[in-house]
Amino acid sequence: MRKILKGDTVVVISGSSKGQKGEVLAVSGERVFVRGVNICKKHLKPNPSKNEVGGIVSKEMSIHISNVALFCERDGRGHSVGFEVSSDGIKKRVFKISGERFPV
């Protein structure tokens, strides 16, 4: 199980996008794609055989997973996440600072 999953709300804690908040679109290895964060402009060449129009496209680029923290609605900031195994053997994510279980 990963500490950050697709659909989680995260806060960027370092880098040029520091302080921005968004939803995780995808997790790819050690990198995450966050909606509306770390946007770059890509110049595309037209490709008539594939019916693609050229131009400038804005897209989200990946961020290393260590540069984001899971957003806590109660505190309004990002916190680190750990794991806890319940008595019935189910592994759950918990906020390290409060011990509060995070809904999966």
Summary of the structure (lengths in Angstrom):
residues: 104
radius of gyration: 17.4
end to end distance: 10.8
largest distance: 59.9
contacts: 257
relative contact order: 0.21
helix: 6%
strand: 50%
